[in-house]
Amino acid sequence: MMEGGKPGPPEGGKLFYAEFALTRSIHYHGGMTKAENAILDSRTPDEYIEASLRSRLNPAAKARLAKQWMERTGYAREDILYARNRHPYWRKKKMEGSVERTRRRLEAHNYSGGRSIPWSRERVEEFLSLNGKDKEGRYLRKDWQLAEHFGSSIPSIQYMRRKCRKVEDLLGSRASRSKVVDYLLCAESVLSRGADAVEESFDAAKRRAKAMPAAARKAPARKAAAKPRKPAPKAAAKKAGKAKTARRK
């Protein structure tokens, strides 16, 4: 059975292994193949997965043997799945094609239209109101649902969720909404440097804001006097013709 997230030995101790040895001796006289006996003789889920991989039996035969093995050993399906997910072969198989699946998913849920929309204060506040979790800590809305709502992309939503986690680590869960929004408007690189770096960025922004009016009061540089524009050839000819007519009169 599963103990603390890991499969542990079934109950029964020495009595179990005595019965196991007895049934093991019977297997070889039941008309089973060597591969089938290897599976049924497995003492742990890890041994079972290894024997199953080497057997090259069809899925139906493996399903039948799995049921028999669980009945004889006392292990559960969850124990087998846990061992399977840890095995290097199945971990590699799981990773195969994951890059392509991820690419297709990102393309299918890209609602930005190729535009880069900044996260304004109003959008951040709305994001916080929609980024809630249930009692078990799972998000109430999928990343693609938020991407569709904000006309954004999955990477953009994941970026904001990473920032939310970092801000909660820095401020705690009881920080005011206004303070949280202020922090979320900072770059992720600033948040990664800690609360002191964030507060320093706020101070620097205030200093720049105070310096702006003084800079605006400085007299602008004098521009060189513009040279008079020459009239176009046609306009000049027309003007000269009018002057000539006036002199005749």
C-alpha angles and dihedrals in degrees: 000000000000113000119183092342094309129091113255131192117280120257119268102068114198092003090059094051091047089055090043092055090049094052090044091060090051093053094070091057096049097082093257125147123248091254092052092049090050090056095047091046092057111121099197136028089252091056090045093055092047093049091046092054093050094047098069089204121157119262094256092055091047092051091052092049092046090057092049092046093052091048092051098042104033094233119137134227090256090060091054093047091049092053091044094054091051096049113105093227095055093041089056092047090051092053094049110103094006092118092054092045090051092049092052091048093051092049093048092053102039105121097164096094089220092299126126106223114191121229102248122191091260092051092047092052091050090047091055091052091053099040097077127142134217126240091276093055097254121137114256091216129043119241091247091053091056090044090055092047095051096038088242139115136265093252089054092052092046089050091055092046091053089052091049091055092048092048091050089051090052100041105022127232095290099060117126119263091241092054091048091051091049090054094045090056088063122091117265090241090059092049090051090060092059141249094302091058091049093051090047089054089053091051091048090051090052091050091051091049091052092048094052098076092050091052091048091055092060113108112252118245114271114254122224115258110267116243116238111262117244114237118248115265094251093047091048092050092049091050092049091050092053091051092050092051091050092054092052091056 
